[in-house]
Amino acid sequence: MRESVVRVGWVVGVGLLCVMPFVILVLFAVATSARAQDAPRSPQYVGVEKCGVCHKSEKQGRQFVIWQASPHAKAWAELATPEALKIAKAKGIDDPQKSEKCARCHTTGYGVDAKLKAETFKVEEGVGCEVCHGPGSNYKTMKIMKDKSLAMQNGLIIPDEKTCVKCHNAESPTYKKFVFAEFYKQITHPIPKEAGK
């Protein structure tokens, strides 16, 4: 009897030793997967249409409509105009839409890895929301956008003069004196106060 108890104990012990590594691997895989889901993904550029879904209404101050009417929305197309081609030619540039010198300030996310651009992103959108406010994939949901602090934690940028002078500077061949306060008034698109309550 004692010998059979020892034998059973030995079999159980060996069985546990064989099964335990698999149990540990499964637990590790589950924990790693949960951590990966909680970790913020690299932010992607989603394009102006994704922003426009919520930012077209009167309640949101018609922000998307203001952008559509701005030179920023036409910045990419502007590079294909005869005037832009003439300026580019004088600078030794054949195609301004293919030149980093021009395109980086006339579109969103120029030169970033393609993996950081969602399928909804279009270069033709010009200087879109995400040039000033940062790639939107991690902060675009209503739940996050309702909380400014949470949106900023998820990548929302509140632009300032430093944001603008990355492009509005003397390196531009069409540069005009840039006075932030004056130009900001032309593109400002605040949410009306009653909506922000």
C-alpha positions in Angstrom: 0.0 0.0 0.0 2.7 2.4 1.0 4.6 1.6 -2.2 1.5 2.4 -4.4 1.0 5.7 -2.6 4.7 6.6 -3.2 4.3 5.6 -6.9 1.1 7.7 -7.2 2.9 10.6 -5.6 5.8 10.2 -7.9 3.5 10.1 -11.0 1.6 13.1 -9.9 4.9 15.0 -9.2 6.3 14.1 -12.6 3.0 15.0 -14.3 3.0 18.4 -12.6 6.6 19.0 -13.6 5.6 18.3 -17.2 2.5 20.4 -17.2 3.7 23.4 -15.2 5.9 24.9 -18.0 2.9 25.0 -20.3 0.7 26.6 -17.6 3.4 29.2 -17.0 3.6 29.9 -20.8 -0.1 30.3 -21.1 -0.3 32.7 -18.1 2.6 34.7 -19.5 1.0 34.9 -23.0 -2.3 36.1 -21.5 -0.6 38.7 -19.3 1.5 39.9 -22.3 -1.5 40.1 -24.5 -3.4 42.1 -21.9 -0.5 44.5 -21.5 -0.2 45.0 -25.3 -3.9 45.8 -25.6 -3.6 48.4 -22.8 -0.4 50.0 -24.2 -1.1 53.0 -26.5 -0.5 52.3 -30.2 1.8 54.5 -32.2 -0.5 57.3 -33.3 -1.5 57.3 -37.0 -2.6 60.1 -39.2 -6.3 59.4 -39.9 -7.1 62.3 -42.3 -9.5 65.3 -42.2 -12.6 63.4 -43.0 -12.3 61.5 -39.7 -12.0 64.8 -37.8 -14.9 66.3 -39.9 -17.3 63.7 -38.7 -17.7 65.5 -35.4 -16.3 68.9 -36.2 -18.8 70.1 -38.9 -21.7 71.0 -36.7 -22.8 74.4 -35.4 -22.3 73.0 -31.9 -18.6 72.4 -32.7 -18.2 75.8 -34.3 -18.2 74.5 -37.8 -14.5 73.8 -37.5 -14.2 71.5 -40.5 -16.0 74.0 -42.7 -13.6 76.8 -41.6 -10.7 74.6 -42.5 -12.2 73.7 -45.9 -12.4 77.4 -46.7 -8.8 78.1 -45.6 -5.6 78.1 -47.7 -4.4 75.2 -45.6 -7.0 72.9 -47.2 -5.8 74.0 -50.6 -2.1 73.8 -49.8 -1.3 70.5 -51.7 -3.3 71.6 -54.8 -1.5 74.9 -54.7 1.8 73.1 -55.4 0.5 72.1 -58.9 -0.5 75.6 -60.0 1.5 77.4 -62.7 2.7 80.0 -60.1 4.1 77.2 -57.8 5.7 75.5 -60.7 7.4 78.8 -61.7 8.7 79.4 -58.2 9.9 75.8 -58.0 11.7 75.9 -61.3 13.5 79.1 -60.1 14.7 77.1 -57.1 15.8 74.1 -59.2 12.8 71.9 -58.3 11.0 70.0 -61.1 7.9 69.0 -59.2 7.0 70.7 -55.9 4.6 67.9 -55.0 7.6 65.5 -55.1 10.1 67.7 -53.4 10.6 67.5 -49.6 11.4 71.2 -49.6 7.9 72.0 -50.7 5.7 69.1 -49.8 6.6 69.0 -46.1 4.7 72.2 -45.5 1.9 71.6 -48.0 0.5 68.4 -46.7 0.1 66.4 -43.5 2.6 63.8 -42.3 5.0 64.2 -45.2 7.9 61.8 -45.0 6.5 59.8 -42.1 6.5 56.0 -42.3 3.5 54.7 -44.3 2.6 52.5 -41.3 1.7 55.8 -39.4 -0.9 56.7 -42.0 -4.3 55.0 -41.7 -6.2 53.9 -44.8 -8.4 57.0 -44.5 -5.5 59.4 -44.8 -5.0 61.3 -48.1 -2.0 63.4 -48.9 -4.2 65.5 -51.2 -6.0 67.0 -48.1 -3.3 69.5 -47.8 -2.4 71.0 -44.4 -5.1 69.1 -42.4 -6.1 69.1 -38.8 -3.3 66.7 -37.8 -0.5 69.0 -38.9 -1.4 71.3 -36.0 -3.1 68.9 -33.6 -1.0 65.7 -34.1 -1.9 62.3 -35.5 -5.5 61.6 -34.4 -5.9 57.8 -34.1 -5.4 57.7 -30.4 -7.5 60.7 -29.4 -10.3 60.8 -32.1 -13.0 59.0 -30.2 -15.9 60.9 -28.6 -15.1 59.5 -25.2 -11.5 60.8 -25.3 -12.3 64.1 -27.0 -14.9 65.1 -24.4 -12.0 65.3 -21.9 -9.4 67.8 -23.1 -6.8 66.5 -20.6 -7.4 62.9 -21.7 -7.2 63.9 -25.3 -3.9 65.6 -24.7 -2.6 62.5 -22.9 -3.5 60.6 -26.1 -1.6 62.9 -28.4 -3.8 65.9 -29.0 -1.6 69.0 -29.5 -2.9 72.4 -28.7 -1.0 74.4 -31.4 0.9 77.6 -30.6 3.3 79.9 -32.5 6.0 77.3 -32.5 3.7 74.9 -34.4 3.1 77.5 -37.1 6.7 78.7 -37.6 7.8 75.2 -38.6 6.5 76.2 -42.0 5.7 79.9 -41.8 9.3 81.0 -41.8 11.9 82.6 -44.1 12.8 79.2 -45.7 9.6 79.5 -47.7 10.1 81.1 -51.1 6.8 83.0 -50.7 7.4 84.0 -47.1 5.6 87.1 -45.8 6.2 88.5 -42.4 4.5 86.1 -40.0 2.7 87.7 -37.1 1.2 84.9 -35.2 -1.6 86.8 -33.5 -2.8 88.2 -36.8 -2.6 85.0 -38.8 -4.1 82.9 -36.0 -7.3 85.1 -36.2 -7.7 84.0 -39.8 -7.7 80.2 -39.0 -9.1 80.1 -35.4 -11.9 77.7 -35.0 -13.0 77.5 -31.4 -15.8 75.5 -30.0 -18.6 77.9 -29.0 -18.7 78.5 -25.2 -22.1 77.0 -24.7 -21.0 73.8 -26.4 -17.9 73.6 -24.2 -19.9 73.5 -20.9 
